[in-house]
Amino acid sequence: MIALDFSRRGFLAAGTALAATSLMPRQGRAASPLQLAITRRSLEVNGRAADMFGIQQPDGTHGLTLAPDARFQLDLTNKAGEEAIIHWHGMTPPYLQDGVADKDRPPIADGATVAYDFAPRTGTHWMHSHHGLQEQKLMAAPLIVHTAEDLKADAQEVVVLLHDFTFRDPAEILAELGAGAMSHAGHDMSGMNMSGMDMSGMDMSGMNMSGHDMSGMAMDLNDVNYDAYLANDRTLRDPLVVRTERAGRVRLRLINGATSTAFHIDLGALTGEVIAVDGNAIKPVGGRRFPMTMGQRLDIVIDLPKEGGAFPILAEREGGAERTGIILATPGAEVAKVAEMGEKPAGPVTIDFERQLQAASPLPERKAARSLRAILTGSMSPYVWSINNETFGQHHPLEVAESERVVIEMVNQSMMAHPMHLHGHHFQVVAVDGPAFSGAVRDTVLVPIGGSVSIAFDADNRGRWPFHCHNLLHMATGMMTEVAYL
């Protein structure tokens, strides 16, 4: 195996040489690329103002929607008043345009503009900060890339971005969890030096993982009780009401942009079909209730009844009674008030839904050339989360070679579930708790407490790609490694 320091130096030396040109305007770019800015904005939540971030177009539109066959060609200007960088979650761009800061890809200075130009991936995606704890302060927005079929479909599109919201400083919350001295630069890989933290002595003796027996451990569903839960920046005290047609068809594009909260999507009186997950088409799965962990997306098609009415689409917090959502309402329908608290706490988000999913376009059949293992480790006390008992900065990357079919088995030896996200690639879920199957193609998958999930992908995008838990607080305390090309 090539030594870590050698392979990193060699790759990053080449990356440094390319960095000066890859993120700057060059010949062949459109004369008028799209404009996007990282901004500050005042947001009112339940009658109280808060200073938050935004990612906006010049006309105030939050986020970005691209037409079929359009390139991702834009200038991103930082007006946040501090350093920032935006990750294009769901895109598979060249490594240098991924939107993650490390020592060879610095964050964007306040007032600076950076150019991006690559072929986008169609589907429901999103963009968010990958620097510090800015994501918790709503530095996130939808990123939708249409297909020609989308535009031909007789369906009204409704995009919903979910958040968990706090008026407090996220760093203060992290410190109260016991991670203040351990927290570093959050997402910023250049500042994530955990070298002073020896995880080898962490007592894991109470965990019998040979059979994934977690009976001796208390299930922990939520680290933080938030001040509010938002759907398109609004709570159920003043929800977004979307006017629709009687007997009309609605395509919900749901994005879980919450920092630390999984949700159950409840369609109430309506029945829908999930037709895509993480922007990738699946064989439709019908129902009224669907789980959604952090970083994931669901496309759900709903046919409204001909008699019309008002129909809440709710996101219920895992392990709690809190909820948020929007309301679909046909002409003349009376819109009743929906309480922010449900009648009883929602249960845990499980892996059962994942077992039902089948990709519409699975990976071609091919034998894996490389099999890797990622053990998800860590604890609430001390509040440190890790992969293979290594926090980021101490980590040994998961090494792959170009053109290989790679399988990664993730085994969760901690007391919390972890939504695992791989940058630069989409993968297929090929096993849950052992038995193999041909599951969905995704970029983020939940690994349940005491469970295992295997994913497969083709190594077709060179780089050093972050592979991490999409619970921001877990990642900020070390639960991240890299998939690094040899």
Residue, then its C-alpha position, 0 to 999 in steps of 0.5 A: m500500500i502506498a504510504l499516506d504522506f506520499s500519496r497525499r503530497g503527490f495528489l495535492a501537489a497536482g491539485t495546487a497546480l490546477a487550483a489556480t485555473s479550475l475555479m476561475p473563468r476560462q475560455g468557453r464559459a458563458a458570457s453571462p454565468l449565473q450569479l449566486a451570493i452567500t448572504r446574511r438575512s434577517l429571519e423571523v421565527n415565531g415572532r422573534a428575529a434572527d440573523m441567519f445566512g442565505i444563498q440567493q440569486p440577485d432577484g432574491t430567489h433562494g437556491l438554484t434551479l437548472a434547465p435540462d442540459a444546462r451546465f453548472q456554470l455560475d459565479l459564487t460571491n461571498k457576502a457573508g461577512e466571514e469566510a465560507i464555502i458551499h458544497w454542492h450536495g448531490m453533484t459529482p463535480p471535479y474534485l477541486q469544485d466540490g466546495v470543501a475547504d482543505k489546505d489546497r482548497p481554501p474557503i472563499a474570503d469575504g467579498a471574493t467571487v469564485a467561478y464554477d463550471f461542470a456538468p450537473r447531475t439531474g434530480t433533487h439536490w441541495m447546497h450548504s456550507h462545508h465550513g465551521l458550523q455555518e450550516q446550522k445557521l441556515m447557510a443552505a438552499p435547494l439545488i434542482v436540476h430538471t430533466a426534459e421529462d420533468l418539464k413535460a410531466d403534468a405535475q405541479e412541483v413543490v420544493v420543501l427544504l427542512h431545517d432544525f433551528t436555534f436562536r443560539d450560537p451553534a458553538e455554544i450548543l456543541a460546547e454544552l454537549g461536552a465537545g467545546a474543547m474538542s471541536h475544531a473547525g467543523h467541516d473545514m478539513s484544514g483545521m480539523n487537527m484531532s492529533g491530541m485526542d487518542m481514541s485508542g483508549m476509549d472504553m468500548s467493552g460494553m458493546n458486544m458487536s459480534g452480533h450487533d447486540m446493543s441491548g445494554m445501551a440506551m438508544d439516543l435519537n436526538d442530541v439537541n432540542y431545537d427552538a423550532y423546526l422549519a419548512n421553507d423557513r416557516t413554522l406551522r404557526d405561519p406555514l407555507v400554503v401552496r395553492t393547487e388544482r382539484a384532482g391535480r398532481v403534485r410532485l414534492r421535492l423534499i430536502n432534509g437540510a436539518t443539521s441534527t434531526a431526522f424526520h418522518i414525512d406524513l402525508g395525512a389523508l393523502t397517498g403518494e408514491v416515492i419516485a426518486v431518492d437523493g435525485n435518483a429514480i427508483k421503482p415507485v413505492g406507495g404509502r402515506r408515511f416515509p422516513m428521511t434522515m439528514g442530507q437525504r431527499l425524497d421525490i413524492v408524487i401525489d394525486l389530489p382528490k377531485e373534491g379538493g380540500a386542504f392537506p397538511i404535508l408534515a415532517e415529524r421529528e424523530g423521537g419527539a412530538e414536534r413537527t413542521g410542514i406545508i399545506l396544499a390547498t385547492p381553490g376555496a378550501e378552508v385552511a385550518k390551523v395545524a399544531e406544532m406539536g403532535e399528539k404523541p412522539a414519533g418513533p425512531v427512523t429505521i432502515d426498514f424503508e431502505r429495504q423496499l427501495q430498488a433503483a430504476s437504473p442500478l449499477p451494472e453487474r460487476k465483481a467488486a475489486r476492493s472491499l473496505r470496512a468503516i466502523l462507526t464509533g464514538s460516544m456521548s461522553p466524551y462527545v466524540w464521534s469517529i470512524n474506525n476509532e479515528t477522528f478526522g485528522q488522525h484518520h487513515p483514508l479508505e484507499v481506492a484505485e481508479s476504475e475499480r468497483v468498490v464496496i464499503e461495509m459500514v458497521n455501527q458500533s455506537m448508540m446513535a444512527h448515522p446518515m453517511h454521505l460520500h462526496g463526488h460519487h453516488f452509490q448503490v445500497v447492496a446490503v442491509d444487516g447482511p443479506a445482499f439485495s439491489g437497492a437504491v442509488r443514493d449519496t446518503v444512507l442511514v446506518p442504524i444503531g447496531g446495524s450494518v449497510s453495504i454500498a457499492f460504487d465505481a471509482d470514476n472521479r479522482g480526488r480525496w473525497p470526504f466520507h462523513c456522518h451528515n449529523l453536523l455535530h458528529m462530523a464536527t467532533g471527528m466522524m469523517t474520513e476520506v475516500a482517497y484515490l491511489 
